[in-house]
Amino acid sequence: MWGLMIISYLFITFTSILLLLTALQGYFQFQIIQANHPQFALLTTIFYMLTETLIMFYFIGSGTAIKKTIQISNLDTKLYDKIKKTKMKLFPHLTLNMIFVGIVFILGGAVQTGIMSGWIHGILFNLSFLHFMYTTLLQHNGFKENVAIISELANYTIAKVNGASV
């Protein structure tokens, strides 16, 4: 679990850098690793989607593991309610941001073919990036809440093993 969380933070950082480079490349029209803006934007979008999917499955997997532990140990289900609350805060924004970034990438093609103005694409990218930053904050808070719940669950389990009342 800890390894996946660390990988998620590394991916979030790398995704942020890729998104910023893509924005700068779109504005200043320079090449990165011999890739023009649409090519680099494709790489960025794919890595972004990988990152967000990894984070979603982290929360799904840890929530399932916590639920099973609670059921096996006959512990208070309020801990699992906290997990559901965290997911209810995080998943709508995470999914919405994935849609935003996907739309911005697709509309980049419309700019390349001359169907749409570049400034509209730029504004939509900026809004998507701001929402990405907000979603990143929600993810960080979700990770913190998840760690707190796992710590609380460990304390319950230790107390139960030692014979203390839970």
C-alpha positions, -999 to 999 in steps of 0.1 A, spaced: 0 0 0 27 25 10 46 17 -22 16 24 -44 9 56 -25 45 68 -31 43 58 -68 10 78 -70 27 109 -56 56 105 -80 32 101 -109 12 132 -98 44 152 -97 55 140 -131 20 146 -146 20 181 -133 54 187 -149 42 172 -182 10 193 -182 31 225 -176 55 216 -203 26 209 -227 11 243 -219 44 261 -225 49 241 -257 15 250 -269 21 287 -263 57 290 -275 57 262 -301 90 245 -293 98 208 -296 105 184 -267 124 152 -274 117 159 -311 80 160 -305 58 188 -316 29 201 -294 2 175 -305 26 146 -301 38 157 -267 2 164 -257 -7 128 -266 21 115 -244 10 138 -215 -26 129 -218 -18 91 -218 4 95 -187 -22 117 -170 -49 91 -176 -26 64 -163 -19 84 -131 -55 91 -124 -66 55 -131 -39 43 -107 -51 66 -80 -87 55 -85 -78 19 -82 -57 26 -51 -87 40 -33 -109 12 -46 -84 -15 -36 -77 0 -2 -114 5 5 -121 -32 -3 -92 -44 19 -104 -22 48 -140 -34 43 -128 -71 44 -107 -65 75 -136 -48 93 -159 -77 84 -134 -104 95 -125 -86 127 -161 -78 136 -152 -41 140 -174 -10 139 -185 -3 103 -181 35 109 -145 31 97 -158 20 63 -183 48 62 -153 72 64 -138 54 34 -170 58 14 -172 95 24 -136 100 11 -145 83 -22 -177 103 -26 -156 135 -23 -128 124 -46 -142 103 -74 -166 128 -89 -139 154 -93 -113 129 -105 -137 115 -131 -147 150 -142 -111 161 -145 -103 131 -167 -132 141 -189 -119 177 -190 -84 168 -200 -97 143 -226 -119 170 -241 -90 196 -241 -68 170 -260 -95 163 -285 -102 200 -291 -64 205 -296 -70 185 -328 -97 210 -338 -72 238 -333 -47 220 -355 -72 216 -383 -84 252 -380 -119 244 -368 -115 261 -335 -95 291 -322 -64 284 -302 -74 309 -274 -105 288 -266 -84 257 -263 -60 276 -241 -87 288 -218 -102 253 -215 -67 239 -208 -62 265 -180 -95 257 -165 -88 220 -167 -53 225 -151 -68 245 -123 -93 218 -116 -65 193 -118 -47 212 -91 -78 212 -70 -83 174 -76 -47 169 -66 -54 186 -33 -85 163 -28 -63 133 -36 -37 143 -11 -64 148 16 -79 114 6 -45 98 10 -42 114 45 -77 102 55 -69 67 42 -37 65 63 -56 78 94 -83 51 88 -57 24 84 -39 35 115 -72 35 135 -80 1 121 -46 -12 132 -51 2 167 -85 -16 169 -69 -48 157 -40 -45 182 -64 -38 210 -85 -68 201 -55 -91 200 -43 -78 234 -78 -85 248 -87 -49 254 -123 -38 248 -128 -21 215 
